[in-house]
Each structure stands twice: as structure tokens, then as C-alpha cells.
Amino acid sequence: MSSRVAKIATGNGHETTPLLQAIVELPSGARASTTGVWFEPGDTPYFYWLIPQSQTHAAVGFIAEDGKTARTKLQRFLARIGLKPVEMQSARIPSYTHFTRPWRRIAGCDVYLVGDAAAQVKVTTVGGLVTGLRGAKAAANAILRQSGYLKELRSLQRELSLHLLIRSALNRFQSADYDRLLDLLNEKMINLLGVHDRDHAARILCRIILAQPRLLSLVPGALWQSSARISGCCSILFL
Ligand SMILES: Cc1cc2nc3c(=O)[nH]c(=O)nc-3n(C[C@H](O)[C@H](O)[C@H](O)COP(=O)(O)OP(=O)(O)OC[C@H]3O[C@@H](n4cnc5c(N)ncnc54)[C@H](O)[C@@H]3O)c2cc1C
């Protein structure tokens, strides 16, 4: 994320978002195989997570957006769910944008950035493990096939741009929208989400919408227009 090569190659590095998490002791009787998610749009447009790390401890955290108020929010949330922090951890996560261009030619050499250094992070969940490895594969293919990084990156960039659009919709969500989203879950959607992972959203988005067309009612009108514009541009580019 703080790569000096990336800073030089991209001009000024990437925008970043703060992440804060606490390591907590799990109360006796807690299920160490169960992950928890809470949607609290008043605190964050993302979500709070609880991920057990062992039989006794879990990580509870969130994407803070505003670093100054992050600690107070997390402590308040932990108090609400009855957990005490034994350790605090913070990090900054790079933010992908439609204009991220993770390559540059410097002194006659091609520089290909991958992973966090290339902001290859899906902004829906701010996860970059799988997408970073896809970026690494694209860079390896660009070298082996001498085909150019841009060409090899197209499918990953389509995926990351789709996550950016989904994030724009989620950023407008209130609690009632999350309730409605969960109410709209039907068996077909659950089956699709059970088989396909979120790192390949582009493969299933149309099928999910066909399985539950009322999902479209959660997407604000302005976003439709911009997504139609972007998908129109993308279709032209990809043709
Ligand atoms: C708390 C937290 C939770 C996360 N949870 C998830 C999750 O659940 N799912 C998900 O998909 N993503 C998650 N992420 C994001 C994910 O960890 C990153 O996107 C991913 O690790 C990026 O991989 P990377 O190889 O690009 O960078 P890094 O993992 O940062 O690896 C870069 C490596 O380079 C090394 N290095 C740096 N400088 C030098 C140097 N000069 N010489 C040699 N080595 C150097 C560093 O020590 C480091 O080991 C999480 C991130 C954080 C902080």
C-alpha cells in the first residue's frame, strides 16, 4: 500500500481508507466458527465484522472513512455487543477508482504494479487478496505473452469497476434498505451466492438480478444513469 515505486509510477500514490479493528476475547460459549456482520450506516457505509481467529479470540473491525472518530465508534460498538478489546490494529487500504492506471514506462522499462500497490482492491468489501493475485497473474501474462498489461488487466478492471458501482449504491443505503435487501433474498439468490464468490461478481450480477428483479428498486436513479453511461463506454471499449 505504501510502495515508493507505486508513488513514483502513479504520480502521487492512491487514495486510501482507514481500517480499524480490535482483537477481542470471545465469551465462553461463543461459536468460534461463526462470522458476524452488522450494517450500521450511521457509523460506516461499509459494515462491522467479527471474524474468530481461534477458539478464544476474534477480530472485530470496520472501515472507518473518518480516521479521527474511528476509535470512539469502534469502542462504542464493542461496548454495545459486550466485548472488550485486548489489542487495537489499524491499517490503510488503497481505494480503486475508474481512473487507476497501475503501470508506467520509466527510463525505457515497463513498471507493472500489482496488489495493494496497484489499488487492486474491491471497494465493496475492501478485500484485495484475490483481486491482487489476479493482478499478479495479469502482469505475469503480460510479460510471458508480450501482450501489454492493460490488455491482460481488462477483465480485472471490469470487475473492480463493477464493485465501485455497487459501492456507490451501498453508500446511499440506510438501515431500512439493508432490511429490504435481506427481505428480498430468495432461494435462487442464496443458491447463486452459495456457489459463486464475491470476487467474481461480474459473472453473477445479471443472474442475481434475474433471480430477484426487485433488487433494482434499491439502486437510485442517478446511479442507473451513471452505470448505464459507464457500461455503455465499457461495451464500446471492449468491442
Ligand atoms: C486487517 C486487514 C484485514 C483484511 N482482510 C481482508 C480479507 O478478509 N479479504 C481480503 O481479500 N483482503 C483483506 N485485506 C486486504 C489484503 O490484506 C490486501 O489487499 C493484500 O494483503 C494485498 O496484498 P499485497 O501482496 O499487494 O500487499 P501486502 O500483503 O501488503 O504485501 C506486501 C509485502 O511486501 C513487503 N515489502 C514491503 N516493502 C518491501 C521492500 N522494500 N522489500 C521487500 N519486501 C517489502 C511487505 O513486508 C509485505 O509482506 C485486509 C487487510 C487488512 C489490513
The ligand as a Tripos MOL2 file, in Angstrom:
@<TRIPOS>MOLECULE
LIG
   53    58     1     0     0
SMALL
NO_CHARGES

@<TRIPOS>ATOM
      1 C1         -6.7600   -6.0060    8.9090 C.3       1 LIG1
      2 C2         -6.9350   -6.3420    7.4500 C.ar      1 LIG1
      3 C3         -7.8670   -7.3070    7.0990 C.ar      1 LIG1
      4 C4         -8.0210   -7.6500    5.7500 C.ar      1 LIG1
      5 N1         -8.9300   -8.6100    5.4340 N.ar      1 LIG1
      6 C5         -9.0580   -8.9940    4.1460 C.ar      1 LIG1
      7 C6         -9.9690  -10.0300    3.7910 C.ar      1 LIG1
      8 O1        -10.6620  -10.6020    4.6180 O.2       1 LIG1
      9 N2        -10.0570  -10.3870    2.4760 N.ar      1 LIG1
     10 C7         -9.3100   -9.7860    1.5220 C.ar      1 LIG1
     11 O2         -9.4250  -10.1370    0.3400 O.2       1 LIG1
     12 N3         -8.4340   -8.7880    1.8320 N.ar      1 LIG1
     13 C8         -8.2950   -8.3750    3.1070 C.ar      1 LIG1
     14 N4         -7.4250   -7.3670    3.4280 N.ar      1 LIG1
     15 C9         -6.6320   -6.7210    2.3430 C.3       1 LIG1
     16 C10        -5.4810   -7.6320    1.9550 C.3       1 LIG1
     17 O3         -4.7530   -7.9880    3.1120 O.3       1 LIG1
     18 C11        -4.5610   -6.9090    0.9800 C.3       1 LIG1
     19 O4         -5.3280   -6.4110   -0.0900 O.3       1 LIG1
     20 C12        -3.4890   -7.8640    0.4490 C.3       1 LIG1
     21 O5         -2.7400   -8.3970    1.5080 O.3       1 LIG1
     22 C13        -2.5730   -7.1240   -0.5090 C.3       1 LIG1
     23 O6         -1.5300   -7.9900   -0.8720 O.3       1 LIG1
     24 P1         -0.1830   -7.4080   -1.4470 P.3       1 LIG1
     25 O7          0.6950   -8.5850   -1.6870 O.co2     1 LIG1
     26 O8         -0.4630   -6.4830   -2.5800 O.co2     1 LIG1
     27 O9          0.4140   -6.4670   -0.2980 O.3       1 LIG1
     28 P2          0.9160   -6.8920    1.1420 P.3       1 LIG1
     29 O10         0.1080   -8.0220    1.7020 O.co2     1 LIG1
     30 O11         0.9930   -5.6050    1.9160 O.co2     1 LIG1
     31 O12         2.3740   -7.4530    0.8710 O.3       1 LIG1
     32 C14         3.4570   -6.6010    0.5730 C.3       1 LIG1
     33 C15         4.7020   -7.2700    1.1390 C.3       1 LIG1
     34 O13         5.8430   -6.5780    0.6860 O.3       1 LIG1
     35 C16         6.7360   -6.4510    1.7660 C.3       1 LIG1
     36 N5          7.6320   -5.3190    1.4900 N.ar      1 LIG1
     37 C17         7.3500   -4.0050    1.5860 C.ar      1 LIG1
     38 N6          8.4310   -3.2740    1.2220 N.ar      1 LIG1
     39 C18         9.3870   -4.1420    0.8590 C.ar      1 LIG1
     40 C19        10.7370   -3.9940    0.3780 C.ar      1 LIG1
     41 N7         11.2800   -2.8060    0.1770 N.pl3     1 LIG1
     42 N8         11.4290   -5.1260    0.1150 N.ar      1 LIG1
     43 C20        10.8700   -6.3530    0.2890 C.ar      1 LIG1
     44 N9          9.6160   -6.5350    0.7390 N.ar      1 LIG1
     45 C21         8.8920   -5.4510    1.0250 C.ar      1 LIG1
     46 C22         5.8540   -6.2500    2.9790 C.3       1 LIG1
     47 O14         6.5330   -6.5730    4.1730 O.3       1 LIG1
     48 C23         4.7250   -7.2310    2.6720 C.3       1 LIG1
     49 O15         4.9990   -8.5240    3.1540 O.3       1 LIG1
     50 C24        -7.2420   -6.9890    4.7520 C.ar      1 LIG1
     51 C25        -6.3150   -6.0130    5.1320 C.ar      1 LIG1
     52 C26        -6.1590   -5.6910    6.4630 C.ar      1 LIG1
     53 C27        -5.1240   -4.6400    6.8250 C.3       1 LIG1
@<TRIPOS>BOND
     1     1     2 1
     2     2     3 ar
     3     2    52 ar
     4     3     4 ar
     5     4     5 ar
     6     4    50 ar
     7     5     6 ar
     8     6     7 ar
     9     6    13 1
    10     7     8 2
    11     7     9 ar
    12     9    10 ar
    13    10    11 2
    14    10    12 ar
    15    12    13 ar
    16    13    14 ar
    17    14    15 1
    18    14    50 ar
    19    15    16 1
    20    16    17 1
    21    16    18 1
    22    18    19 1
    23    18    20 1
    24    20    21 1
    25    20    22 1
    26    22    23 1
    27    23    24 1
    28    24    25 2
    29    24    26 1
    30    24    27 1
    31    27    28 1
    32    28    29 2
    33    28    30 1
    34    28    31 1
    35    31    32 1
    36    32    33 1
    37    33    34 1
    38    33    48 1
    39    34    35 1
    40    35    36 1
    41    35    46 1
    42    36    37 ar
    43    36    45 ar
    44    37    38 ar
    45    38    39 ar
    46    39    40 ar
    47    39    45 ar
    48    40    41 1
    49    40    42 ar
    50    42    43 ar
    51    43    44 ar
    52    44    45 ar
    53    46    47 1
    54    46    48 1
    55    48    49 1
    56    50    51 ar
    57    51    52 ar
    58    52    53 1
@<TRIPOS>SUBSTRUCTURE
     1 LIG1         1 GROUP 0 **** ****
